[in-house]
């Protein structure tokens, strides 16, 4: 009579409440900024001027230019403060050591044949890439928010239209990041890892 092997339960990934709150606030504030930003875009399309391509109203928030600006700037403060407190949090708790790309990840890309290790390395690279993308979006956003107070930012991009185009490009960059971050996170830890970020 053969012995029955004990059932091994896989430990489910868990996240701290700080990470969950950060992800939720990020998603909501980014959604408001994207949709209200498209409302602002419609007032004077970046590409083609007032006769250029307009975004259907169902994808916009605010109803008109001033409404879109109010939503956009309010969400900007929520998003920026959320980013600030979480940055301080992972710095103080030293969680940054496990979040961002390191020398060992770059070495793994060259040497390892372990597909799971490669996924971890790529995930950290993509995760790290959001830092310059967000700083870039905030920097150009400040230039558009207060062009009179920060004319140097406007000049840096060759004028108001150049600044608008560069700021608008942060939208597809954030969307591409979100898709890659979600895909690699699911590949690394399954749906349990993704769900643990929120629940």
TORKE-851763 format. One line per 10 residues: number of its first residue (from 0); their letters; for each residue x, y, z of N, C-alpha, C, CB. Coordinates in nm, 3 decimals. Glycine has a CB too. Example, Ala and Ser with C-alpha at 12.3 -4.5 7.8 and 13.67 -1.06 7.14 Angstrom:
BEGIN
0	as	1.319 -0.569 0.780 1.230 -0.450 0.780 1.320 -0.330 0.780 1.131 -0.447 0.905 | 1.285 -0.225 0.708 1.367 -0.106 0.714 1.290 0.003 0.787 1.408 -0.060 0.572
This chain:
BEGIN
0	xxxxxxxxxx	0.085 -0.120 0.000 0.000 0.000 0.000 0.088 0.125 0.000 -0.096 0.001 0.124 | 0.074 0.205 -0.099 0.161 0.323 -0.112 0.112 0.437 -0.022 0.167 0.369 -0.258 | 0.210 0.512 0.030 0.176 0.627 0.117 0.124 0.741 0.033 0.298 0.672 0.199 | 0.029 0.815 0.088 -0.026 0.930 0.015 0.062 1.052 0.038 -0.172 0.960 0.061 | 0.111 1.110 -0.073 0.201 1.225 -0.062 0.125 1.345 -0.009 0.265 1.258 -0.198 | 0.185 1.420 0.084 0.116 1.539 0.138 0.095 1.645 0.030 0.197 1.600 0.255 | -0.019 1.710 0.037 -0.050 1.814 -0.061 0.028 1.940 -0.029 -0.202 1.844 -0.064 | 0.100 1.992 -0.129 0.177 2.114 -0.109 0.098 2.235 -0.158 0.313 2.105 -0.182 | 0.076 2.330 -0.070 0.003 2.450 -0.106 0.103 2.560 -0.143 -0.088 2.496 0.011 | 0.077 2.624 -0.258 0.165 2.733 -0.302 0.132 2.860 -0.225 0.150 2.758 -0.455
10	xxxxxxxxxx	0.236 2.923 -0.174 0.216 3.045 -0.097 0.173 3.158 -0.191 0.345 3.083 -0.020 | 0.060 3.218 -0.161 0.011 3.326 -0.245 0.086 3.456 -0.216 -0.139 3.346 -0.223 | 0.113 3.535 -0.320 0.184 3.662 -0.299 0.097 3.761 -0.222 0.227 3.723 -0.434 | 0.161 3.836 -0.135 0.090 3.939 -0.059 0.164 4.072 -0.072 0.076 3.898 0.091 | 0.090 4.178 -0.060 0.149 4.312 -0.068 0.107 4.393 0.054 0.105 4.385 -0.200 | 0.188 4.489 0.089 0.153 4.574 0.201 0.045 4.674 0.158 0.278 4.648 0.256 | -0.022 4.734 0.258 -0.131 4.827 0.229 -0.082 4.952 0.157 -0.203 4.866 0.358 | 0.041 4.991 0.185 0.097 5.108 0.118 0.101 5.091 -0.033 0.236 5.137 0.171 | 0.145 4.973 -0.076 0.151 4.945 -0.219 0.012 4.940 -0.283 0.222 4.814 -0.244 | -0.084 4.884 -0.209 -0.220 4.876 -0.263 -0.283 5.015 -0.278 -0.309 4.789 -0.172
20	xxxxxxxxxx	-0.267 5.096 -0.174 -0.322 5.232 -0.181 -0.256 5.310 -0.295 -0.302 5.307 -0.047 | -0.124 5.293 -0.309 -0.052 5.362 -0.416 -0.107 5.324 -0.553 0.098 5.330 -0.408 | -0.129 5.194 -0.577 -0.178 5.150 -0.707 -0.318 5.203 -0.735 -0.176 4.998 -0.715 | -0.406 5.198 -0.634 -0.543 5.245 -0.656 -0.547 5.394 -0.687 -0.628 5.215 -0.533 | -0.476 5.473 -0.606 -0.475 5.618 -0.628 -0.413 5.650 -0.764 -0.397 5.691 -0.515 | -0.309 5.575 -0.801 -0.246 5.595 -0.931 -0.343 5.572 -1.046 -0.126 5.504 -0.946 | -0.415 5.461 -1.039 -0.506 5.426 -1.148 -0.616 5.531 -1.163 -0.568 5.288 -1.125 | -0.675 5.570 -1.050 -0.786 5.667 -1.056 -0.736 5.802 -1.107 -0.851 5.683 -0.917 | -0.624 5.850 -1.051 -0.574 5.983 -1.090 -0.525 5.983 -1.234 -0.461 6.028 -0.996 | -0.462 5.873 -1.279 -0.416 5.866 -1.418 -0.535 5.863 -1.514 -0.328 5.742 -1.439
30	xxxxxxxxxx	-0.641 5.791 -1.475 -0.761 5.786 -1.559 -0.821 5.925 -1.574 -0.865 5.688 -1.501 | -0.831 5.998 -1.463 -0.886 6.134 -1.468 -0.796 6.226 -1.552 -0.903 6.192 -1.325 | -0.665 6.214 -1.535 -0.573 6.300 -1.612 -0.578 6.268 -1.761 -0.430 6.284 -1.561 | -0.588 6.139 -1.795 -0.593 6.103 -1.937 -0.720 6.154 -2.004 -0.585 5.951 -1.952 | -0.835 6.129 -1.940 -0.962 6.168 -2.002 -0.981 6.320 -2.003 -1.078 6.102 -1.930 | -0.940 6.387 -1.894 -0.951 6.533 -1.893 -0.848 6.595 -1.987 -0.933 6.588 -1.750 | -0.731 6.529 -2.000 -0.630 6.577 -2.094 -0.679 6.571 -2.238 -0.502 6.496 -2.080 | -0.756 6.466 -2.269 -0.813 6.456 -2.403 -0.918 6.564 -2.426 -0.875 6.316 -2.425 | -0.989 6.604 -2.318 -1.085 6.716 -2.329 -1.010 6.846 -2.360 -1.168 6.732 -2.197 | -0.899 6.868 -2.293 -0.817 6.987 -2.320 -0.765 6.982 -2.463 -0.699 6.998 -2.220
40	xxxxxxxxxx	-0.720 6.862 -2.504 -0.669 6.843 -2.640 -0.775 6.884 -2.743 -0.628 6.695 -2.662 | -0.900 6.848 -2.718 -1.006 6.875 -2.815 -1.029 7.025 -2.838 -1.135 6.811 -2.770 | -0.996 7.107 -2.736 -1.016 7.252 -2.751 -0.925 7.309 -2.859 -0.990 7.324 -2.618 | -0.810 7.249 -2.873 -0.714 7.293 -2.975 -0.621 7.176 -3.003 -0.634 7.422 -2.929 | -0.663 7.083 -3.091 -0.585 6.960 -3.114 -0.437 6.988 -3.140 -0.643 6.884 -3.232 | -0.353 6.907 -3.075 -0.208 6.922 -3.088 -0.166 6.906 -3.233 -0.135 6.820 -3.000 | -0.227 6.810 -3.300 -0.191 6.783 -3.439 -0.305 6.829 -3.531 -0.162 6.631 -3.460 | -0.277 6.931 -3.611 -0.377 6.977 -3.707 -0.454 7.100 -3.665 -0.472 6.870 -3.735 | -0.427 7.154 -3.547 -0.498 7.275 -3.503 -0.645 7.248 -3.477 -0.484 7.385 -3.608 | -0.727 7.357 -3.477 -0.869 7.344 -3.441 -0.947 7.257 -3.539 -0.933 7.480 -3.433
50	xxxxxxxxxx	-0.896 7.242 -3.661 -0.962 7.156 -3.757 -0.907 7.014 -3.758 -0.951 7.214 -3.895 | -0.818 6.984 -3.665 -0.752 6.853 -3.662 -0.839 6.744 -3.601 -0.624 6.861 -3.584 | -0.774 6.633 -3.575 -0.845 6.516 -3.522 -0.899 6.544 -3.381 -0.752 6.394 -3.519 | -1.030 6.520 -3.360 -1.092 6.536 -3.229 -1.123 6.399 -3.168 -1.221 6.621 -3.240 | -1.110 6.393 -3.036 -1.140 6.270 -2.963 -1.289 6.264 -2.934 -1.057 6.261 -2.831 | -1.357 6.150 -2.958 -1.501 6.140 -2.927 -1.528 6.174 -2.780 -1.553 5.997 -2.959 | -1.639 6.246 -2.753 -1.670 6.290 -2.615 -1.675 6.177 -2.513 -1.801 6.362 -2.614 | -1.707 6.056 -2.555 -1.719 5.946 -2.459 -1.586 5.916 -2.390 -1.770 5.820 -2.530 | -1.474 5.955 -2.455 -1.342 5.931 -2.397 -1.287 6.053 -2.323 -1.245 5.889 -2.506 | -1.367 6.158 -2.308 -1.318 6.280 -2.246 -1.392 6.309 -2.116 -1.331 6.399 -2.341
60	xxxxxxxxxx	-1.333 6.395 -2.033 -1.392 6.432 -1.905 -1.383 6.584 -1.887 -1.321 6.358 -1.788 | -1.491 6.643 -1.844 -1.490 6.786 -1.815 -1.592 6.867 -1.891 -1.355 6.841 -1.842 | -1.636 6.816 -2.008 -1.742 6.882 -2.085 -1.695 6.995 -2.173 -1.845 6.935 -1.992 | -1.597 7.073 -2.128 -1.543 7.182 -2.209 -1.403 7.213 -2.159 -1.635 7.309 -2.202 | -1.337 7.313 -2.220 -1.196 7.338 -2.190 -1.171 7.364 -2.042 -1.146 7.455 -2.271 | -1.245 7.459 -1.982 -1.222 7.492 -1.841 -1.251 7.373 -1.750 -1.308 7.612 -1.799 | -1.358 7.301 -1.782 -1.391 7.182 -1.703 -1.280 7.079 -1.709 -1.523 7.121 -1.750 | -1.227 7.056 -1.831 -1.117 6.962 -1.848 -0.994 7.006 -1.771 -1.083 6.947 -1.994 | -0.964 7.135 -1.772 -0.847 7.187 -1.700 -0.863 7.167 -1.548 -0.825 7.337 -1.732 | -0.983 7.195 -1.496 -1.005 7.178 -1.352 -0.981 7.034 -1.309 -1.147 7.222 -1.315
70	xxxxxxxxxx	-1.039 6.940 -1.383 -1.020 6.799 -1.351 -0.873 6.759 -1.363 -1.106 6.712 -1.442 | -0.809 6.806 -1.471 -0.671 6.767 -1.500 -0.575 6.815 -1.390 -0.628 6.823 -1.635 | -0.590 6.941 -1.349 -0.497 6.995 -1.250 -0.526 6.937 -1.111 -0.507 7.147 -1.246 | -0.653 6.913 -1.079 -0.685 6.851 -0.950 -0.624 6.711 -0.942 -0.839 6.845 -0.930 | -0.641 6.633 -1.050 -0.584 6.497 -1.051 -0.432 6.502 -1.052 -0.635 6.418 -1.174 | -0.376 6.606 -1.113 -0.230 6.620 -1.116 -0.173 6.630 -0.975 -0.189 6.744 -1.198 | -0.241 6.708 -0.887 -0.193 6.721 -0.750 -0.204 6.589 -0.675 -0.271 6.830 -0.676 | -0.316 6.520 -0.693 -0.334 6.390 -0.627 -0.226 6.293 -0.673 -0.475 6.332 -0.656 | -0.205 6.288 -0.804 -0.106 6.197 -0.861 0.036 6.230 -0.811 -0.111 6.203 -1.015 | 0.071 6.358 -0.811 0.206 6.399 -0.771 0.231 6.372 -0.623 0.228 6.548 -0.800
80	xxxxxxxxxx	0.132 6.404 -0.538 0.150 6.380 -0.394 0.156 6.231 -0.364 0.036 6.446 -0.314 | 0.076 6.152 -0.437 0.080 6.006 -0.420 0.217 5.952 -0.458 -0.029 5.938 -0.506 | 0.272 6.004 -0.567 0.405 5.962 -0.612 0.512 6.003 -0.510 0.437 6.024 -0.750 | 0.495 6.121 -0.451 0.593 6.171 -0.355 0.595 6.086 -0.228 0.563 6.317 -0.320 | 0.477 6.060 -0.169 0.475 5.985 -0.043 0.520 5.842 -0.064 0.335 5.987 0.019 | 0.488 5.782 -0.180 0.530 5.644 -0.203 0.681 5.637 -0.227 0.454 5.583 -0.324 | 0.735 5.739 -0.294 0.879 5.744 -0.315 0.953 5.753 -0.182 0.916 5.863 -0.403 | 0.902 5.837 -0.089 0.962 5.848 0.044 0.946 5.717 0.121 0.899 5.964 0.122 | 0.830 5.654 0.103 0.800 5.529 0.174 0.897 5.417 0.135 0.655 5.484 0.145 | 0.918 5.396 0.004 1.007 5.287 -0.037 1.153 5.324 -0.012 0.986 5.255 -0.186
90	xxxxxxxxxx	1.180 5.455 0.002 1.317 5.497 0.034 1.347 5.469 0.181 1.337 5.648 0.002 | 1.253 5.507 0.269 1.273 5.488 0.413 1.272 5.339 0.449 1.164 5.562 0.492 | 1.182 5.263 0.391 1.172 5.119 0.422 1.270 5.036 0.341 1.031 5.070 0.396 | 1.347 5.100 0.256 1.449 5.036 0.172 1.390 4.933 0.075 1.552 4.969 0.260 | 1.262 4.948 0.045 1.200 4.857 -0.050 1.248 4.880 -0.192 1.050 4.871 -0.044 | 1.310 4.996 -0.216 1.359 5.026 -0.349 1.458 4.922 -0.397 1.422 5.164 -0.352 | 1.526 4.852 -0.302 1.626 4.754 -0.342 1.566 4.638 -0.419 1.699 4.703 -0.221 | 1.437 4.611 -0.393 1.372 4.498 -0.460 1.279 4.542 -0.572 1.293 4.417 -0.359 | 1.265 4.670 -0.594 1.170 4.720 -0.693 1.236 4.755 -0.827 1.099 4.841 -0.637 | 1.357 4.810 -0.818 1.415 4.868 -0.939 1.531 4.785 -0.993 1.461 5.011 -0.912
100	xxxxxxxxxx	1.564 4.810 -1.117 1.667 4.730 -1.186 1.802 4.751 -1.119 1.674 4.768 -1.335 | 1.879 4.641 -1.112 2.013 4.647 -1.054 2.113 4.580 -1.146 2.014 4.582 -0.916 | 2.238 4.581 -1.102 2.345 4.523 -1.181 2.321 4.374 -1.208 2.479 4.541 -1.111 | 2.265 4.303 -1.106 2.240 4.160 -1.123 2.134 4.132 -1.231 2.195 4.098 -0.989 | 2.040 4.225 -1.248 1.940 4.207 -1.354 2.003 4.220 -1.492 1.825 4.309 -1.338 | 2.092 4.316 -1.507 2.159 4.334 -1.636 2.249 4.214 -1.667 2.242 4.465 -1.635 | 2.311 4.159 -1.563 2.394 4.039 -1.584 2.307 3.919 -1.622 2.476 4.007 -1.457 | 2.190 3.911 -1.560 2.099 3.800 -1.590 2.055 3.802 -1.736 1.976 3.806 -1.499 | 2.037 3.920 -1.792 1.996 3.929 -1.932 2.102 3.871 -2.025 1.967 4.073 -1.970 | 2.228 3.878 -1.983 2.338 3.831 -2.067 2.371 3.684 -2.045 2.460 3.915 -2.042
110	xxxxxxxxxx	2.351 3.636 -1.919 2.404 3.503 -1.885 2.300 3.396 -1.858 2.490 3.514 -1.766 | 2.190 3.433 -1.793 2.099 3.329 -1.746 2.018 3.267 -1.860 2.004 3.387 -1.642 | 1.986 3.139 -1.842 1.898 3.069 -1.935 1.766 3.034 -1.867 1.967 2.941 -1.988 | 1.751 3.086 -1.746 1.628 3.063 -1.670 1.522 3.164 -1.716 1.654 3.077 -1.515 | 1.415 3.118 -1.782 1.316 3.212 -1.834 1.247 3.293 -1.725 1.212 3.137 -1.912 | 1.231 3.234 -1.605 1.168 3.308 -1.496 1.258 3.422 -1.449 1.136 3.213 -1.378 | 1.388 3.395 -1.444 1.482 3.501 -1.402 1.485 3.613 -1.506 1.624 3.444 -1.382 | 1.475 3.575 -1.633 1.471 3.676 -1.739 1.347 3.764 -1.726 1.475 3.610 -1.877 | 1.236 3.701 -1.692 1.111 3.777 -1.675 1.125 3.877 -1.560 0.992 3.682 -1.648 | 1.185 3.833 -1.449 1.206 3.924 -1.335 1.293 4.043 -1.377 1.273 3.849 -1.217
120	xxxxxxxxxx	1.401 4.012 -1.453 1.492 4.119 -1.495 1.420 4.221 -1.584 1.613 4.061 -1.570 | 1.344 4.171 -1.681 1.271 4.262 -1.771 1.164 4.341 -1.695 1.206 4.182 -1.886 | 1.101 4.274 -1.598 0.998 4.343 -1.520 1.057 4.460 -1.443 0.930 4.245 -1.423 | 1.175 4.440 -1.383 1.238 4.549 -1.308 1.284 4.660 -1.402 1.359 4.495 -1.226 | 1.330 4.625 -1.520 1.372 4.728 -1.617 1.252 4.814 -1.657 1.435 4.661 -1.743 | 1.141 4.747 -1.688 1.020 4.821 -1.726 0.970 4.905 -1.608 0.909 4.724 -1.773 | 0.971 4.846 -1.487 0.925 4.918 -1.368 1.009 5.044 -1.344 0.930 4.827 -1.244 | 1.140 5.031 -1.364 1.230 5.145 -1.345 1.207 5.253 -1.450 1.375 5.099 -1.349 | 1.167 5.211 -1.569 1.150 5.308 -1.678 1.040 5.409 -1.651 1.121 5.235 -1.808 | 0.947 5.375 -1.559 0.837 5.468 -1.535 0.885 5.594 -1.463 0.726 5.400 -1.452
130	xxxxxxxxxx	0.998 5.586 -1.394 1.048 5.704 -1.321 1.079 5.819 -1.416 1.174 5.668 -1.240 | 1.166 5.800 -1.518 1.190 5.912 -1.611 1.066 5.953 -1.690 1.301 5.876 -1.708 | 0.977 5.856 -1.719 0.854 5.890 -1.793 0.767 5.985 -1.711 0.775 5.761 -1.830 | 0.748 5.953 -1.582 0.664 6.037 -1.497 0.728 6.173 -1.468 0.634 5.965 -1.365 | 0.859 6.173 -1.443 0.927 6.300 -1.422 0.917 6.388 -1.545 1.074 6.276 -1.385 | 0.929 6.324 -1.662 0.917 6.394 -1.789 0.776 6.453 -1.804 0.948 6.298 -1.905 | 0.674 6.375 -1.771 0.535 6.422 -1.782 0.508 6.537 -1.685 0.437 6.307 -1.756 | 0.558 6.523 -1.561 0.537 6.629 -1.461 0.612 6.755 -1.500 0.582 6.582 -1.321 | 0.734 6.741 -1.547 0.816 6.856 -1.585 0.750 6.936 -1.698 0.957 6.811 -1.628 | 0.708 6.866 -1.804 0.643 6.935 -1.915 0.505 6.987 -1.873 0.630 6.842 -2.038
140	xxxxxxxxxx	0.439 6.914 -1.781 0.309 6.960 -1.732 0.320 7.090 -1.653 0.245 6.853 -1.645 | 0.427 7.103 -1.575 0.450 7.228 -1.500 0.469 7.343 -1.598 0.573 7.216 -1.405 | 0.543 7.317 -1.707 0.564 7.420 -1.808 0.434 7.466 -1.871 0.657 7.369 -1.916 | 0.339 7.373 -1.890 0.211 7.408 -1.950 0.117 7.471 -1.846 0.145 7.284 -2.012 | 0.131 7.430 -1.720 0.046 7.481 -1.613 0.079 7.626 -1.580 0.060 7.394 -1.487 | 0.210 7.655 -1.575 0.256 7.790 -1.538 0.360 7.840 -1.639 0.315 7.790 -1.396 | 0.320 7.864 -1.763 0.419 7.906 -1.864 0.480 8.043 -1.836 0.355 7.909 -2.002 | 0.403 8.132 -1.771 0.458 8.265 -1.740 0.564 8.257 -1.631 0.346 8.360 -1.698 | 0.542 8.168 -1.533 0.637 8.154 -1.423 0.760 8.072 -1.463 0.568 8.091 -1.304 | 0.741 7.980 -1.560 0.852 7.894 -1.601 0.873 7.901 -1.753 0.826 7.748 -1.557
150	xxxxxxxxxx	0.906 8.018 -1.804 0.926 8.030 -1.949 1.046 7.950 -1.999 0.945 8.176 -1.987 | 1.140 7.918 -1.908 1.257 7.840 -1.948 1.216 7.701 -1.997 1.356 7.827 -1.831 | 1.112 7.646 -1.932 1.066 7.512 -1.974 1.007 7.520 -2.114 0.961 7.455 -1.875 | 0.929 7.625 -2.140 0.870 7.643 -2.274 0.980 7.659 -2.377 0.775 7.766 -2.277 | 1.080 7.739 -2.346 1.191 7.763 -2.440 1.271 7.636 -2.465 1.283 7.873 -2.388 | 1.281 7.553 -2.360 1.361 7.431 -2.373 1.308 7.340 -2.484 1.362 7.355 -2.240 | 1.178 7.346 -2.509 1.118 7.260 -2.611 1.085 7.337 -2.739 0.992 7.194 -2.555 | 1.146 7.452 -2.755 1.132 7.528 -2.879 1.002 7.606 -2.891 1.143 7.436 -2.993 | 0.932 7.627 -2.780 0.808 7.705 -2.785 0.689 7.626 -2.733 0.781 7.751 -2.926 | 0.573 7.694 -2.733 0.451 7.636 -2.674 0.406 7.510 -2.747 0.339 7.738 -2.675
160	xxxxxxxxxx	0.407 7.512 -2.882 0.361 7.397 -2.959 0.452 7.276 -2.936 0.354 7.431 -3.108 | 0.583 7.300 -2.932 0.676 7.190 -2.906 0.653 7.129 -2.769 0.820 7.239 -2.917 | 0.627 7.215 -2.670 0.600 7.167 -2.534 0.471 7.084 -2.531 0.589 7.285 -2.436 | 0.370 7.129 -2.602 0.243 7.054 -2.608 0.263 6.915 -2.668 0.138 7.131 -2.690 | 0.338 6.908 -2.778 0.362 6.780 -2.844 0.436 6.684 -2.751 0.441 6.799 -2.975 | 0.540 6.736 -2.686 0.621 6.651 -2.597 0.537 6.603 -2.479 0.746 6.728 -2.546 | 0.456 6.693 -2.420 0.371 6.653 -2.308 0.268 6.550 -2.353 0.301 6.776 -2.247 | 0.214 6.568 -2.471 0.114 6.475 -2.523 0.174 6.335 -2.544 0.055 6.527 -2.656 | 0.303 6.330 -2.579 0.368 6.200 -2.603 0.379 6.117 -2.474 0.507 6.222 -2.662 | 0.368 6.183 -2.358 0.374 6.107 -2.233 0.253 6.016 -2.218 0.384 6.203 -2.113
170	xxxxxxxxxx	0.143 6.048 -2.288 0.021 5.965 -2.278 0.046 5.824 -2.334 -0.096 6.032 -2.353 | 0.089 5.810 -2.462 0.115 5.674 -2.511 0.226 5.603 -2.435 0.151 5.677 -2.657 | 0.325 5.679 -2.384 0.432 5.615 -2.306 0.378 5.552 -2.179 0.541 5.718 -2.272 | 0.289 5.623 -2.108 0.230 5.568 -1.985 0.142 5.447 -2.018 0.147 5.677 -1.911 | 0.067 5.454 -2.128 -0.019 5.340 -2.166 0.066 5.218 -2.200 -0.110 5.378 -2.286 | 0.174 5.238 -2.275 0.263 5.126 -2.310 0.325 5.067 -2.184 0.374 5.172 -2.408 | 0.368 5.156 -2.091 0.425 5.108 -1.965 0.323 5.022 -1.890 0.471 5.226 -1.878 | 0.200 5.072 -1.877 0.097 5.000 -1.801 0.072 4.861 -1.860 -0.034 5.080 -1.797 | 0.072 4.852 -1.993 0.048 4.723 -2.058 0.165 4.626 -2.034 0.027 4.742 -2.210 | 0.289 4.676 -2.049 0.406 4.590 -2.027 0.419 4.550 -1.880 0.533 4.661 -2.074
180	xxxxxxxxxx	0.394 4.647 -1.790 0.404 4.621 -1.646 0.303 4.514 -1.605 0.380 4.750 -1.565 | 0.182 4.525 -1.655 0.078 4.428 -1.623 0.111 4.291 -1.681 -0.059 4.476 -1.674 | 0.156 4.288 -1.806 0.186 4.160 -1.874 0.302 4.087 -1.806 0.220 4.184 -2.022 | 0.413 4.159 -1.778 0.529 4.097 -1.716 0.500 4.056 -1.572 0.650 4.192 -1.721 | 0.419 4.137 -1.500 0.381 4.102 -1.364 0.300 3.972 -1.362 0.301 4.215 -1.300 | 0.210 3.958 -1.457 0.129 3.836 -1.466 0.216 3.717 -1.505 0.016 3.854 -1.567 | 0.312 3.741 -1.593 0.401 3.634 -1.637 0.492 3.589 -1.523 0.485 3.680 -1.756 | 0.532 3.683 -1.437 0.624 3.650 -1.327 0.552 3.582 -1.211 0.692 3.777 -1.277 | 0.433 3.628 -1.179 0.366 3.576 -1.060 0.222 3.534 -1.081 0.370 3.676 -0.952 | 0.177 3.529 -1.206 0.039 3.488 -1.231 -0.061 3.596 -1.192 0.009 3.361 -1.156
190	xxxxxxxxx	-0.188 3.561 -1.208 -0.293 3.658 -1.175 -0.295 3.689 -1.026 -0.430 3.605 -1.220 | -0.243 3.592 -0.945 -0.242 3.616 -0.799 -0.156 3.737 -0.764 -0.191 3.491 -0.724 | -0.042 3.750 -0.834 0.046 3.864 -0.806 -0.022 3.995 -0.843 0.179 3.849 -0.882 | -0.087 3.996 -0.962 -0.155 4.118 -1.005 -0.268 4.155 -0.908 -0.211 4.101 -1.147 | -0.347 4.054 -0.868 -0.458 4.082 -0.777 -0.410 4.128 -0.640 -0.546 3.958 -0.762 | -0.292 4.075 -0.598 -0.241 4.114 -0.466 -0.201 4.261 -0.461 -0.121 4.027 -0.428 | -0.181 4.322 -0.577 -0.146 4.464 -0.581 -0.265 4.554 -0.545 -0.093 4.502 -0.719 | -0.387 4.496 -0.550 -0.506 4.578 -0.529 -0.595 4.529 -0.415 -0.586 4.582 -0.656 | -0.595 4.397 -0.387 -0.691 4.344 -0.290 -0.620 4.276 -0.174 -0.786 4.246 -0.357
